[in-house]
Amino acid sequence: MSPAPDEVAAAHEGGGYGGSRLGSDLEAPPASAYDGLALAAARLDGPPEPTADDHEIAEAIAAESGWMADVLARLVEQPTVLGNEEPGQAVVRQALRDLDLEPFDVAMDAEALRAHPLASPFDWDVDGKANVVATWGGAGAGRSLILNGHIDVVSPEPAHHWPRDPFTPHREGEWLSGRGAADMKCGLAAILGAVRGLSRLGREPLAPVHLESVVEEECTGNGALQTVLAGYTADAAVIAEPFGAAITTSQVGVLWFSVRMTGLAGHAAEGGHAVNAIERSLGTIHALRALEAELNEAPPPPYDAYPHPIGLNVGTIRGGDWPSTVPGECTIGFRIALYPGMDVRELQLRIETIVAEAAAANGTADTPAPEVLYRGFRAPGYEVAIDDPLVTTLSHAYARRQGAAPALVATTGTTDARIFGLAAGIPSVCFGPYAEQAHGVGERVYLPSVTQTAQVLGLFIRDWCGLT
C-alpha cells in the first residue's frame, strides 16, 4: 500500500467514526472527504479506467437516485430506537418486494444468542424482533457476498435541541437530515438502489448476495450475530456505514458497563452519618479516567497516529430521588474502547479492580462494595488485511467510479464488521455515503454520495460475484 495521497489526507477533518464529523455549512463536501484515520490509500495497478459496462451500470443506478432518496425518507420517518425497530423493517420488506425479492425474517433468539461467546449481554426482551434478509441471485459461479445495514438508531434526545421533529426527514439542497439519515439508513438506501439499478438492466449476481437489515447494531451487534447463527454466511461482507471516501480495515472494540454505587441514605439535615452515593461515585469516575489515560499512553499501530484513540464516556447517571434525601444509590453507565487484540475479559477485570479500590477509599465500613454490571456492547476489536481480496476489489471498483483510490482507515468506533469477521471468519469492511453529525443534533447525509455509494457497490457486485 502507498501512503494516503495528499488530496485525500487534506480532506479529512472528520471524526474517528463514520458520519461523526461535526456539521458544516458546506453546500457539498470535498470529493475525497471521509471519516476515520487514514492508514494508506489503496494501491492500484494503474490509473483507473472505467469500461463501457462500468458506465452502463453507473448510469442505470444513477437513474434510481430519486427512488433511493424516497426510500431513505420513509426509513427516517420511522423512530426505530431500541425496542421499536419493526416499523423500519416493514419499510425494508416493502422495498425488497418492490425489487421482486422475498424478504425473510430472522427472529432474535435470546437463548441461542446468550450461548454464543461473541454475543453482547442484554437484559431486555427480544421476542418479536426480527432481522430482515433477502437473497438475490446465485444461479452460477462466483464469490458470495453480504451487503448489510442496521435499522436501529440512537435516541434523538434532547429532542427539543433539534430545529424540527428529528423523525421528520428534511431536504435542504442536496442534504437530507433526520435521526438515522446518516447512521445508517442512508447505507440501506444505497444497497437497495444498487440492486434496483442492476435489476433494471436485467442483471443479477451469479453468486448469492444476502441483503440484510439488522437490529441492535447500536448496542450489541446481536442482530448481525443472529443472521450468522441462522446460516447466512458469504465470502465477504460490506457494511454500508457512512465513512465517505474510505474503506475501514481496522476498528476498536467497545465495552459497556455500569457501576452501581451504594451509600447510606438519610435526611439532608442530619447527614453526618449518611454516605452520598452520588458523591462516592465521583471518585470512581476519576479512577477510571486514569485507566483511560493509561490506555492512551502507548497505542499500538495504527492507533498510535490518533491523539486519543481510547475514549471513556460517562453516558448515563441515575441517582437519588429527593433533594432533601442523601442518595443511597447511584448507577453510572460507561463506554470504553479497547484495541484489536486486547482481551475483553482482562479489561473487565481491570475495571472491577479499579472500581473496588476507588470505592474503598470513598466509603465507610458500613457501605457495601459497588457492583459492576454488564449490558450492551462486549465487543472485541477487529482488523482485516489491507491486501485482502475484498479490500483490493472494492478499492478498484471505487477508483473506476470516482477516479481516485479510497483511503483505508482505522476507526475508533465499533461496527458489525467484527461479528462477520470473528464469528464467521468472513472478511468484512465498511463503506458508505458521506454524512455528518451522526448521533448528534441535525444528523444529515449528502444525497449524491448515496448514489455514488450505490454505483460503487454495483460495480463491486459485478467484480466480486459476477453478473448475468
Secondary structure, 3 states (H helix, E strand, C coil): CECCCHHHHHHCCCCCCCCCCCCCCCCCCCCCCECCEEEEECCCCCCCCCCHHHHHHHHHHHCCHHHHHHHHHHHHCCCCCCCCCHHHHHHHHHHHHHCCCCCEEEECCHHHHHCCCCCCCCCCCCCCCEEEEEEECCCCCCCCEEEEEECCCCCCCCHHHCCCCCCCCEEECCEEECCCHHHHHHHHHHHHHHHHHHHHCCCCECCCEEEEEECCCCCCCHHHHHHHHCCCCCCCEEECCCCECEEEEEECEEEEEEEEEECECEEHHHHHHCECHHHHHHHHHHHHHHHHHHHCCCCCCCHHHCCCCCCEEEEEEEECCCCCEECCEEEEEEEEEECCCCCHHHHHHHHHHHHHHHHHCCCCCCCCCCEEECCCCEECCEECCCCCHHHHHHHHHHHHHHCCCCEEEEECCCCCHHHHHHHHCCCEEECCCCEECCCCCCCEEEHHHHHHHHHHHHHHHHHHHCEC
